[in-house]
C-alpha cells in the first residue's frame, strides 16, 4: 500500500527491513528513489530529530561513485526518512548467503570499491560506524569488474551516528554489529575513521573465508575476542594480501591503513588473484571438544591449518595484556559460560578440509592413536635404557669372567 513521505515522495513497496527501519521503493520529483523510513520510536525522539537535521548537510554532501547518495532528509510528523539513490541490485549479505564465500579476486575488488567510498566520506569528516555486508549494495546494472564483480556501493551513512545517543544506549548497549566492531569502540573510546577500516577488513576476511574472524557464540564473547585475541591466518592467499588484512585488523587504531591507502593497495593485489578459486577452508564448528583437548592440534602436521591457541594482545602497543575479561566490554558483565563462547572458549579457527572436527569421533581416535604411539615409544625407550644399564653394570663387575659376562646376556625368548 502506497504512503506519502513528506510532500514530495511516495513510498510504494517495501524492499527490506533492518534494525533501524524499513526501506521502500519510492517515487520522487526526479524519478524512482529508495526511502529509508526510520522506526517510529526513533521518529518520536525529539533529540534524535534535532541531530538528524544537524547532520543533513554532511549526509547530503557525500557524492561518490561507490557511495549511495542521500538526496533528501524528511522530517514530517511521525515520519523520519532518508531519501537515497535507488540501486538496482542486491546487498552483499544476500550474495554471501548464496555463495558462502567469494573468489579472492572478486572479494578484493568489492572491498576496494568500498574503501574508495570510505575515503571520500572520511575526507568529508563522516564516519560510517556500521560497515558490514548488509550495508554494501551491488549494482547489477553496472559494468563487471575484476573477477566478474559488480560495482559495490556503501549505504546507510550516518544512521549509526544518528541513533546513537548516551541517553538511548546508556552503558549497556553498543551501537553496531558485534562481528564488525573495532576494539576501541568496545573499550568505550570515540569512534574515528579507523573503526571503518577494521570493519571493512573483517568484511574482507568474511568474503574470503565464509565466516568472520572473531564471530560465533554470545555477543559478549564476540566482543571479548575483538579486544583480546589475534586473528587466525587463512591458507591459500598471497602473503601480501594477508599482511594487509592483519594490518587493518590491528588492535591499535593508529596502526591501520587509511581508506585511500587500503583501496590502492588492494587493487595492486588484483593481478595476483586472477583466476584463483574460492578458498577451500571449512567453517569452524560449535561442537565441544574434550576439556583436556581444547587446544589440541586437529590436523596432521602436513595439513595447511591446525587449531592453535591465540595469545591475548594489548590494545596499546607495549602495554601488558589485561587478563580480566570482565573489563573488556561496556555491556553488562556476561556470565562465565557466556564469556566462554562455547566449550573451547576462544575465537573460531578455520579447519582444513579433511581435518577431524574437534570433539568428533575422528578427532578422539586421532588423539588416542597419538597417545598410544607415544606410550609404545616411551616403553621401548625405557626398555632399551634398562638393558644398556644392566649390561654396563655387569661389564664393570671385577669378579665376572669374560665367560660370565657373555652368559649374562638375556636369553632369547
PABA-175502 format. One record per residue: residue in one letter; x, y, z of N, C-alpha, C in turn. Coordinates in steps of 0.2 Angstrom, whole numbers. Example, Ala and Ser with C-alpha at 12.3 -4.5 7.8 and 13.67 -1.06 7.14 Angstrom:
<nodes>
[A,[66,-28,39],[62,-22,39],[66,-16,39]];
[S,[64,-11,35],[68,-5,36],[64,0,39]];
</nodes>
This chain:
<nodes>
[X,[4,-6,0],[0,0,0],[4,6,0]];
[X,[3,11,-5],[7,17,-5],[6,22,1]];
[X,[11,25,2],[10,30,8],[14,36,6]];
[X,[12,42,8],[16,48,7],[21,49,12]];
[X,[27,52,9],[33,53,14],[34,61,13]];
[X,[32,65,17],[33,72,16],[28,74,11]];
[X,[30,79,7],[26,82,2],[28,80,-5]];
[X,[34,77,-5],[37,76,-12],[38,69,-14]];
[X,[37,64,-9],[39,57,-11],[33,53,-9]];
[X,[33,47,-12],[28,42,-11],[31,35,-11]];
[X,[30,32,-5],[33,25,-4],[28,20,-7]];
[X,[30,16,-11],[26,11,-15],[26,4,-12]];
[X,[32,2,-11],[34,-5,-10],[39,-6,-5]];
[X,[39,-11,0],[44,-12,4],[50,-17,1]];
[X,[56,-14,1],[61,-18,-2],[65,-22,4]];
[X,[65,-20,10],[68,-23,15],[67,-20,22]];
[X,[69,-24,27],[69,-21,34],[75,-22,37]];
[X,[77,-17,42],[83,-18,46],[82,-16,53]];
[X,[87,-15,57],[86,-14,64],[84,-7,65]];
[X,[86,-2,60],[84,5,61],[78,7,58]];
[X,[75,3,53],[69,5,49],[68,1,43]];
[X,[64,3,39],[61,-1,33],[63,3,27]];
[X,[66,0,22],[67,3,15],[62,2,10]];
[X,[60,7,7],[54,7,2],[57,9,-5]];
[X,[53,6,-10],[54,8,-16],[49,14,-17]];
[X,[52,20,-19],[48,26,-19],[48,30,-25]];
[X,[45,35,-26],[44,39,-32],[45,46,-29]];
[X,[49,50,-33],[50,57,-31],[50,62,-37]];
[X,[51,68,-37],[50,73,-42],[55,71,-48]];
[X,[61,67,-46],[66,66,-52],[66,58,-53]];
[X,[61,55,-51],[60,48,-53],[61,43,-47]];
[X,[62,37,-48],[62,32,-43],[68,33,-38]];
[X,[66,32,-32],[71,33,-26],[70,27,-21]];
[X,[75,26,-17],[74,22,-11],[73,26,-5]];
[X,[68,24,-1],[67,28,5],[68,24,11]];
[X,[72,26,16],[73,23,22],[69,26,27]];
[X,[64,23,29],[59,26,34],[61,23,41]];
[X,[64,28,46],[66,25,52],[60,23,57]];
[X,[62,19,62],[57,17,66],[53,22,70]];
[X,[47,21,71],[43,26,74],[45,28,81]];
[X,[48,24,85],[51,26,91],[57,31,90]];
[X,[60,30,85],[66,35,83],[63,41,81]];
[X,[58,41,77],[55,47,74],[52,52,80]];
[X,[50,48,85],[46,52,91],[51,55,96]];
[X,[58,54,95],[63,56,99],[65,63,97]];
[X,[63,68,100],[65,75,98],[72,76,98]];
[X,[76,73,103],[83,74,102],[86,71,96]];
[X,[84,66,94],[86,62,88],[84,67,82]];
[X,[78,69,82],[76,73,76],[81,79,75]];
[X,[82,82,81],[87,88,80],[94,86,78]];
[X,[96,81,80],[103,78,77],[102,76,70]];
[X,[97,74,68],[95,72,61],[96,78,57]];
[X,[93,83,59],[93,89,55],[100,92,55]];
[X,[104,92,60],[111,94,60],[115,91,56]];
[X,[114,84,55],[118,80,50],[116,81,43]];
[X,[111,85,41],[108,85,35],[114,87,30]];
[X,[117,92,31],[122,95,27],[128,90,25]];
[X,[130,87,30],[136,82,29],[133,76,25]];
[X,[127,73,27],[125,67,23],[123,69,16]];
[X,[120,75,15],[119,77,8],[125,78,4]];
[X,[131,80,7],[137,82,3],[141,76,1]];
[X,[139,70,3],[143,64,1],[141,62,-7]];
[X,[146,63,-11],[144,62,-18],[150,58,-21]];
[X,[150,51,-22],[155,47,-24],[152,41,-28]];
[X,[155,38,-33],[153,33,-37],[151,26,-32]];
[X,[155,26,-27],[154,20,-23],[151,21,-16]];
[X,[147,27,-16],[143,28,-10],[136,29,-13]];
[X,[131,26,-9],[124,28,-11],[122,34,-8]];
[X,[121,39,-13],[120,46,-11],[113,47,-7]];
[X,[113,51,-2],[107,53,1],[105,60,-3]];
[X,[99,59,-5],[96,65,-9],[92,70,-5]];
[X,[89,67,1],[85,72,5],[84,69,12]];
[X,[82,73,17],[80,70,23],[73,73,25]];
[X,[69,69,27],[62,71,28],[60,70,35]];
[X,[58,76,38],[55,76,45],[48,79,44]];
[X,[43,74,45],[36,76,44],[32,72,49]];
[X,[30,75,54],[25,72,59],[29,66,62]];
[X,[26,60,61],[30,54,64],[34,51,59]];
[X,[35,54,53],[40,51,48],[47,54,49]];
[X,[52,50,49],[59,52,49],[62,48,44]];
[X,[64,51,38],[66,47,32],[72,49,29]];
[X,[76,45,26],[82,47,21],[80,45,14]];
[X,[80,49,10],[78,48,3],[85,47,-1]];
[X,[86,41,-4],[93,39,-7],[92,37,-14]];
[X,[98,37,-17],[98,34,-24],[95,27,-24]];
[X,[92,25,-29],[90,18,-30],[95,14,-34]];
[X,[97,9,-30],[102,4,-33],[99,-2,-36]];
[X,[99,-4,-42],[96,-10,-45],[101,-16,-44]];
[X,[100,-19,-38],[104,-25,-37],[102,-28,-31]];
[X,[107,-31,-27],[106,-34,-21],[112,-32,-16]];
[X,[111,-34,-10],[116,-32,-5],[121,-38,-4]];
[X,[127,-36,-2],[132,-41,-1],[131,-47,3]];
[X,[127,-46,8],[125,-52,13],[121,-57,9]];
[X,[116,-55,4],[112,-59,0],[117,-64,-4]];
[X,[122,-60,-7],[127,-64,-11],[131,-69,-7]];
[X,[133,-67,-1],[137,-71,3],[133,-77,5]];
[X,[127,-76,7],[122,-81,9],[121,-86,4]];
[X,[121,-84,-2],[120,-89,-8],[127,-92,-10]];
[X,[132,-89,-10],[139,-92,-12],[143,-94,-6]];
[X,[142,-92,0],[146,-94,6],[152,-90,6]];
[X,[156,-90,1],[162,-86,0],[164,-85,-7]];
[X,[168,-79,-8],[169,-77,-15],[176,-79,-17]];
[X,[177,-79,-24],[184,-80,-26],[188,-74,-24]];
[X,[194,-74,-22],[198,-69,-19],[198,-63,-24]];
[X,[199,-63,-30],[199,-58,-35],[192,-54,-34]];
[X,[187,-57,-34],[180,-53,-33],[180,-50,-27]];
[X,[182,-54,-21],[181,-51,-15],[185,-45,-14]];
[X,[191,-45,-16],[196,-39,-16],[193,-33,-20]];
[X,[191,-35,-26],[188,-29,-30],[182,-26,-26]];
[X,[178,-30,-23],[172,-27,-20],[174,-22,-14]];
[X,[179,-25,-10],[181,-21,-4],[185,-15,-6]];
[X,[189,-16,-12],[192,-10,-14],[187,-4,-16]];
[X,[182,-6,-19],[177,-1,-21],[174,2,-14]];
[X,[173,-2,-9],[170,1,-3],[175,6,0]];
[X,[182,4,0],[187,8,3],[187,14,0]];
[X,[186,15,-7],[186,21,-10],[181,25,-8]];
[X,[175,22,-7],[169,26,-4],[170,29,3]];
[X,[173,25,7],[175,27,14],[180,33,13]];
[X,[185,32,9],[190,38,8],[187,44,7]];
[X,[182,44,3],[178,51,1],[174,53,7]];
[X,[171,48,11],[167,50,17],[172,53,22]];
[X,[177,49,24],[182,51,29],[185,58,27]];
[X,[186,60,21],[189,66,19],[184,72,20]];
[X,[177,70,20],[172,75,22],[170,75,29]];
[X,[174,71,33],[173,71,40],[167,66,43]];
[X,[165,62,39],[160,57,40],[162,50,42]];
[X,[161,47,47],[162,40,49],[156,36,48]];
[X,[157,30,45],[151,26,44],[148,23,51]];
[X,[153,19,54],[152,16,60],[148,9,60]];
[X,[146,7,54],[142,1,54],[143,-2,47]];
[X,[150,-3,45],[152,-6,39],[151,-14,40]];
[X,[147,-17,36],[145,-24,36],[142,-26,29]];
[X,[142,-32,27],[139,-34,21],[132,-32,19]];
[X,[128,-31,24],[121,-29,24],[121,-22,21]];
[X,[126,-18,22],[126,-11,20],[130,-10,14]];
[X,[132,-15,10],[136,-14,4],[131,-17,-1]];
[X,[129,-12,-6],[125,-14,-12],[129,-16,-18]];
[X,[127,-21,-22],[130,-22,-28],[125,-20,-34]];
[X,[128,-16,-38],[124,-13,-44],[124,-18,-49]];
[X,[119,-22,-50],[119,-27,-55],[118,-24,-63]];
[X,[117,-18,-63],[117,-14,-70],[123,-11,-71]];
[X,[128,-11,-67],[135,-8,-68],[139,-13,-72]];
[X,[145,-10,-75],[149,-14,-78],[153,-19,-74]];
[X,[154,-25,-76],[158,-30,-72],[165,-28,-71]];
[X,[168,-29,-65],[174,-28,-64],[179,-34,-63]];
[X,[184,-34,-60],[189,-40,-59],[185,-46,-56]];
[X,[186,-51,-58],[183,-57,-56],[176,-58,-57]];
[X,[173,-54,-61],[166,-53,-63],[162,-50,-57]];
[X,[165,-46,-53],[162,-42,-48],[158,-36,-51]];
[X,[152,-35,-47],[148,-29,-49],[150,-23,-45]];
[X,[149,-17,-47],[151,-11,-43],[148,-12,-36]];
[X,[152,-10,-31],[150,-10,-24],[149,-3,-22]];
[X,[143,-2,-18],[142,5,-15],[140,4,-8]];
[X,[143,8,-4],[141,8,3],[135,13,5]];
[X,[131,10,9],[125,14,10],[124,14,18]];
[X,[119,18,20],[117,19,27],[122,23,31]];
[X,[125,28,27],[130,33,31],[126,37,36]];
[X,[129,37,42],[126,42,47],[120,39,51]];
[X,[118,33,49],[112,30,53],[114,28,60]];
[X,[120,25,60],[123,23,67],[124,29,71]];
[X,[127,34,68],[128,40,72],[121,44,74]];
[X,[116,44,70],[110,47,72],[107,44,77]];
[X,[107,37,77],[103,34,83],[107,32,89]];
[X,[113,34,89],[117,33,95],[117,39,99]];
[X,[115,39,105],[115,44,110],[116,41,117]];
[X,[119,45,121],[120,42,128],[114,40,132]];
[X,[109,44,131],[103,43,134],[99,36,132]];
[X,[100,35,125],[97,29,122],[101,23,124]];
[X,[108,23,123],[112,17,124],[114,16,131]];
[X,[115,21,135],[117,21,142],[124,17,142]];
[X,[125,13,147],[131,9,147],[130,2,146]];
[X,[124,0,143],[123,-7,142],[122,-9,135]];
[X,[123,-4,130],[122,-6,123],[128,-2,119]];
[X,[130,-6,114],[135,-3,110],[132,-3,103]];
[X,[132,3,99],[129,4,93],[134,0,88]];
[X,[131,-4,84],[135,-8,79],[133,-15,79]];
[X,[136,-19,74],[135,-26,74],[142,-29,77]];
[X,[141,-34,82],[147,-36,86],[152,-39,82]];
[X,[151,-43,76],[156,-46,72],[161,-41,69]];
[X,[159,-35,68],[162,-30,65],[165,-24,69]];
[X,[164,-24,75],[166,-19,80],[173,-18,81]];
[X,[176,-13,80],[183,-12,82],[184,-12,90]];
[X,[190,-14,92],[191,-14,99],[190,-8,103]];
[X,[192,-2,100],[192,4,103],[184,6,105]];
[X,[180,4,100],[173,5,102],[170,1,108]];
[X,[173,-5,108],[171,-9,114],[174,-7,120]];
[X,[180,-4,120],[183,-1,126],[180,6,127]];
[X,[175,9,123],[172,15,125],[175,21,122]];
[X,[180,20,118],[183,26,115],[179,29,109]];
[X,[180,36,108],[176,39,102],[178,35,96]];
[X,[173,34,92],[174,31,85],[177,36,80]];
[X,[183,34,77],[186,38,72],[186,34,66]];
[X,[189,37,61],[189,34,54],[192,27,54]];
[X,[196,25,59],[199,19,59],[195,13,61]];
[X,[189,15,64],[184,9,65],[181,6,59]];
[X,[180,11,54],[178,8,47],[183,4,44]];
[X,[189,5,45],[194,1,42],[194,-6,45]];
[X,[194,-6,51],[193,-13,55],[187,-17,52]];
[X,[182,-13,52],[176,-17,50],[176,-19,43]];
[X,[179,-15,38],[180,-17,31],[185,-23,31]];
[X,[190,-23,35],[195,-29,34],[191,-35,37]];
[X,[187,-34,42],[183,-40,44],[178,-43,38]];
[X,[175,-38,35],[171,-40,29],[175,-44,24]];
[X,[181,-41,22],[186,-45,18],[187,-52,20]];
[X,[189,-53,26],[190,-59,29],[184,-64,28]];
[X,[178,-61,29],[172,-65,29],[171,-67,22]];
[X,[172,-62,17],[171,-64,10],[176,-70,8]];
[X,[182,-70,10],[187,-75,8],[185,-82,12]];
[X,[184,-81,18],[183,-87,22],[176,-90,23]];
[X,[171,-86,23],[164,-88,24],[162,-87,31]];
[X,[166,-84,35],[165,-83,42],[169,-77,44]];
[X,[167,-73,49],[171,-68,52],[176,-70,57]];
[X,[182,-67,58],[187,-69,62],[186,-70,69]];
[X,[181,-66,72],[180,-66,79],[173,-68,81]];
[X,[169,-70,76],[162,-71,77],[160,-78,80]];
[X,[154,-79,82],[152,-85,85],[150,-85,92]];
[X,[144,-87,94],[143,-88,101],[139,-81,104]];
[X,[139,-80,110],[136,-75,113],[139,-68,111]];
[X,[136,-63,110],[139,-56,108],[144,-54,113]];
[X,[144,-56,120],[149,-54,124],[155,-57,123]];
[X,[155,-64,121],[161,-67,119],[164,-64,113]];
[X,[160,-62,108],[162,-60,102],[166,-53,103]];
[X,[163,-49,107],[167,-43,109],[173,-44,113]];
[X,[173,-49,117],[180,-50,120],[185,-52,116]];
[X,[183,-56,111],[188,-59,106],[191,-53,102]];
[X,[187,-48,100],[190,-42,96],[196,-39,100]];
[X,[195,-39,107],[200,-35,111],[206,-39,113]];
[X,[205,-46,114],[210,-50,117],[213,-55,112]];
[X,[210,-56,107],[213,-62,103],[216,-60,96]];
[X,[220,-63,93],[223,-62,87],[220,-66,82]];
[X,[220,-63,76],[217,-67,70],[220,-73,68]];
[X,[217,-78,66],[220,-84,63],[221,-84,56]];
[X,[227,-85,53],[228,-85,46],[224,-89,42]];
[X,[223,-86,36],[219,-90,31],[224,-93,26]];
[X,[224,-100,24],[228,-103,20],[226,-101,13]];
[X,[231,-101,8],[230,-101,1],[229,-94,-2]];
[X,[231,-88,2],[231,-82,-1],[238,-79,-1]];
[X,[239,-74,-6],[246,-71,-6],[248,-68,1]];
[X,[254,-69,3],[256,-66,9],[255,-58,10]];
[X,[256,-55,4],[255,-48,4],[248,-46,6]];
[X,[243,-50,3],[236,-48,5],[235,-50,12]];
[X,[237,-55,15],[236,-57,22],[239,-52,26]];
[X,[245,-49,24],[248,-44,29],[243,-37,29]];
[X,[240,-36,23],[235,-30,23],[230,-31,28]];
[X,[227,-37,28],[221,-39,32],[224,-38,39]];
[X,[229,-41,41],[232,-41,48],[233,-34,50]];
[X,[236,-30,46],[237,-23,47],[230,-19,49]];
[X,[225,-20,45],[219,-17,46],[215,-20,51]];
[X,[217,-25,54],[214,-28,60],[218,-27,66]];
[X,[223,-23,66],[227,-21,72],[222,-18,77]];
[X,[224,-20,83],[220,-18,89],[221,-10,90]];
[X,[227,-8,89],[228,0,89],[226,3,83]];
[X,[221,8,84],[219,11,78],[224,15,73]];
[X,[229,17,77],[234,21,73],[238,16,68]];
[X,[238,10,70],[242,5,66],[239,3,59]];
[X,[232,5,58],[228,3,52],[230,8,47]];
[X,[229,5,41],[229,10,35],[223,14,34]];
[X,[224,20,31],[219,24,29],[215,21,23]];
[X,[209,23,22],[204,20,17],[207,21,10]];
[X,[210,27,9],[213,28,2],[219,23,1]];
[X,[223,22,6],[229,18,6],[226,11,5]];
[X,[221,9,8],[219,2,8],[216,0,1]];
[X,[212,5,-2],[209,4,-8],[215,3,-14]];
[X,[220,7,-13],[225,7,-18],[229,1,-17]];
[X,[231,-1,-11],[235,-7,-10],[231,-14,-12]];
[X,[224,-14,-11],[220,-19,-13],[220,-20,-21]];
[X,[220,-15,-24],[220,-15,-32],[226,-17,-34]];
[X,[232,-16,-31],[238,-19,-33],[238,-26,-32]];
[X,[234,-29,-28],[234,-37,-27],[230,-40,-33]];
[X,[226,-37,-36],[221,-40,-41],[225,-44,-46]];
[X,[230,-42,-49],[233,-47,-54],[236,-53,-51]];
[X,[238,-53,-45],[240,-59,-42],[234,-64,-40]];
[X,[228,-62,-40],[222,-66,-38],[218,-68,-44]];
[X,[220,-66,-50],[216,-68,-56],[216,-75,-57]];
[X,[210,-78,-58],[208,-85,-59],[209,-89,-53]];
[X,[210,-86,-47],[211,-90,-41],[204,-92,-38]];
[X,[203,-99,-37],[196,-101,-35],[195,-99,-27]];
[X,[188,-99,-25],[187,-98,-18],[191,-102,-13]];
[X,[193,-100,-7],[197,-104,-3],[194,-110,-1]];
[X,[197,-116,0],[195,-122,2],[196,-123,10]];
[X,[192,-119,14],[193,-119,21],[186,-121,24]];
[X,[186,-125,29],[179,-127,32],[178,-122,38]];
[X,[172,-120,39],[170,-116,44],[171,-119,51]];
[X,[172,-115,56],[173,-118,62],[167,-121,65]];
[X,[167,-126,69],[161,-129,72],[160,-127,79]];
[X,[154,-128,81],[152,-126,88],[152,-132,93]];
[X,[154,-138,90],[153,-144,94],[159,-144,99]];
[X,[158,-146,105],[163,-146,111],[168,-151,110]];
[X,[174,-149,112],[180,-154,112],[180,-156,119]];
[X,[184,-161,120],[185,-163,127],[189,-158,131]];
[X,[188,-157,137],[192,-151,141],[199,-152,140]];
[X,[202,-158,140],[209,-158,140],[212,-158,133]];
[X,[207,-157,128],[210,-157,121],[207,-150,118]];
[X,[206,-145,122],[203,-139,120],[207,-136,115]];
[X,[214,-136,116],[218,-133,111],[223,-137,108]];
[X,[221,-144,107],[225,-149,104],[224,-148,96]];
[X,[230,-150,93],[230,-149,86],[225,-154,83]];
[X,[221,-152,78],[216,-156,75],[218,-158,68]];
[X,[223,-157,66],[225,-159,59],[232,-162,59]];
[X,[233,-166,54],[240,-169,54],[245,-164,52]];
[X,[252,-165,54],[257,-160,53],[257,-157,45]];
[X,[255,-161,40],[255,-159,34],[250,-154,31]];
[X,[244,-154,36],[238,-150,34],[240,-143,34]];
[X,[237,-139,30],[238,-132,29],[236,-128,36]];
[X,[231,-130,39],[229,-126,45],[228,-131,51]];
[X,[231,-129,57],[230,-133,63],[227,-128,68]];
[X,[223,-131,73],[220,-127,78],[226,-125,82]];
[X,[225,-118,84],[230,-116,89],[227,-111,94]];
[X,[231,-110,99],[228,-106,104],[231,-99,103]];
[X,[226,-94,104],[228,-87,102],[231,-84,109]];
[X,[235,-80,108],[238,-76,114],[234,-69,114]];
[X,[233,-67,121],[230,-60,122],[235,-55,119]];
[X,[232,-50,116],[236,-44,114],[233,-38,117]];
[X,[238,-33,118],[236,-27,122],[233,-22,116]];
[X,[228,-18,119],[225,-13,114],[231,-7,112]];
[X,[235,-6,117],[240,-1,116],[247,-5,115]];
[X,[251,-4,110],[257,-7,109],[262,-6,115]];
[X,[265,-11,118],[269,-11,123],[266,-12,130]];
[X,[259,-11,130],[256,-12,136],[255,-20,138]];
[X,[254,-22,144],[253,-29,146],[246,-30,144]];
[X,[245,-36,142],[238,-38,140],[234,-39,147]];
[X,[228,-37,147],[223,-37,153],[220,-44,153]];
[X,[221,-48,158],[218,-55,158],[211,-55,161]];
[X,[209,-49,164],[202,-49,167],[197,-48,162]];
[X,[194,-53,160],[189,-52,154],[183,-48,156]];
[X,[182,-47,162],[176,-43,164],[177,-35,162]];
[X,[183,-33,161],[184,-26,159],[184,-25,151]];
[X,[183,-30,147],[184,-30,140],[178,-27,136]];
[X,[172,-26,139],[166,-23,136],[163,-19,140]];
[X,[159,-14,137],[155,-9,141],[148,-12,142]];
[X,[147,-18,140],[140,-21,141],[139,-23,148]];
[X,[134,-26,150],[133,-29,156],[138,-35,156]];
[X,[141,-37,162],[146,-42,163],[143,-49,161]];
[X,[145,-52,156],[142,-59,155],[143,-64,160]];
[X,[139,-69,160],[141,-75,165],[147,-79,162]];
[X,[150,-83,166],[156,-86,163],[155,-91,157]];
[X,[149,-94,157],[148,-98,151],[146,-94,145]];
[X,[144,-88,146],[143,-83,140],[150,-81,138]];
[X,[154,-79,142],[161,-77,140],[165,-82,137]];
[X,[163,-89,138],[167,-94,136],[166,-95,128]];
[X,[160,-93,126],[159,-93,119],[159,-100,116]];
[X,[157,-105,120],[157,-112,118],[162,-115,123]];
[X,[163,-122,122],[167,-126,126],[174,-124,125]];
[X,[176,-122,120],[183,-120,118],[185,-114,121]];
[X,[181,-109,122],[182,-103,125],[187,-99,121]];
[X,[187,-99,114],[192,-95,110],[189,-93,104]];
[X,[192,-89,100],[189,-87,94],[190,-93,89]];
[X,[185,-93,84],[185,-99,80],[191,-99,75]];
[X,[193,-105,74],[199,-106,69],[197,-109,63]];
[X,[199,-108,57],[197,-112,51],[200,-119,52]];
[X,[197,-123,49],[199,-130,49],[200,-133,42]];
[X,[206,-135,40],[207,-138,34],[203,-143,32]];
[X,[201,-143,25],[196,-148,23],[199,-155,24]];
[X,[195,-160,27],[198,-167,28],[201,-167,35]];
[X,[202,-162,39],[204,-162,46],[199,-164,50]];
[X,[200,-168,55],[195,-170,60],[192,-165,64]];
[X,[186,-165,65],[182,-159,69],[183,-160,76]];
[X,[185,-155,80],[186,-155,87],[180,-158,90]];
[X,[181,-163,95],[176,-167,98],[173,-172,94]];
[X,[174,-173,88],[172,-179,84],[175,-185,85]];
[X,[172,-191,83],[175,-197,84],[182,-198,81]];
[X,[182,-195,75],[189,-195,71],[194,-191,75]];
[X,[192,-186,78],[197,-182,82],[199,-186,89]];
[X,[194,-189,92],[196,-193,98],[200,-199,96]];
[X,[199,-202,90],[203,-208,88],[210,-206,87]];
[X,[210,-200,83],[217,-197,82],[221,-196,88]];
[X,[218,-193,93],[221,-191,99],[223,-198,103]];
[X,[219,-203,103],[221,-209,106],[227,-212,102]];
[X,[227,-212,96],[232,-215,92],[239,-212,94]];
[X,[239,-205,94],[245,-201,96],[247,-204,103]];
[X,[242,-204,108],[244,-206,115],[247,-213,115]];
[X,[244,-218,111],[246,-225,111],[253,-225,108]];
[X,[254,-221,102],[261,-221,99],[266,-218,104]];
[X,[265,-213,107],[269,-210,112],[271,-215,118]];
[X,[265,-219,120],[266,-224,125],[271,-229,123]];
[X,[270,-232,117],[274,-238,115],[281,-235,114]];
[X,[282,-229,111],[289,-227,110],[292,-226,117]];
[X,[288,-223,122],[291,-222,129],[293,-229,132]];
[X,[289,-234,131],[291,-241,134],[297,-244,131]];
[X,[297,-243,124],[303,-246,120],[310,-242,123]];
[X,[309,-236,124],[315,-232,126],[317,-234,133]];
[X,[312,-235,137],[314,-237,144],[317,-243,144]];
[X,[314,-248,140],[317,-255,140],[324,-255,137]];
[X,[325,-251,132],[332,-250,129],[337,-247,135]];
[X,[335,-242,138],[339,-239,143],[341,-244,149]];
[X,[336,-248,151],[337,-253,156],[342,-258,154]];
[X,[341,-261,148],[346,-266,146],[353,-264,145]];
[X,[353,-258,142],[360,-255,142],[363,-254,149]];
[X,[359,-251,153],[362,-250,160],[364,-257,163]];
[X,[360,-262,163],[361,-268,166],[368,-271,163]];
[X,[369,-271,156],[375,-273,153],[381,-269,156]];
[X,[380,-263,156],[386,-259,158],[388,-260,165]];
[X,[383,-261,170],[385,-263,176],[388,-270,177]];
[X,[386,-275,173],[388,-281,173],[395,-281,171]];
[X,[397,-277,165],[403,-277,162],[408,-274,167]];
[X,[406,-270,172],[411,-267,177],[412,-271,183]];
[X,[409,-277,183],[410,-281,189],[417,-285,189]];
[X,[421,-283,194],[428,-286,194],[428,-293,195]];
[X,[423,-296,198],[423,-303,199],[420,-307,193]];
[X,[418,-304,188],[415,-308,182],[420,-309,177]];
[X,[420,-316,175],[425,-318,170],[422,-316,163]];
[X,[426,-316,158],[423,-315,151],[417,-320,149]];
[X,[418,-326,152],[413,-331,150],[406,-329,154]];
[X,[407,-327,160],[401,-325,164],[398,-319,161]];
[X,[402,-314,159],[398,-308,155],[395,-310,149]];
[X,[398,-315,145],[394,-317,139],[388,-321,141]];
[X,[388,-325,146],[382,-329,148],[377,-325,152]];
[X,[379,-318,154],[374,-314,157],[369,-311,153]];
[X,[370,-311,146],[365,-308,142],[358,-312,142]];
[X,[353,-308,142],[346,-311,142],[345,-316,137]];
[X,[342,-322,139],[341,-327,134],[335,-325,129]];
[X,[336,-328,123],[331,-326,118],[325,-329,120]];
[X,[319,-326,118],[313,-329,120],[311,-335,116]];
</nodes>
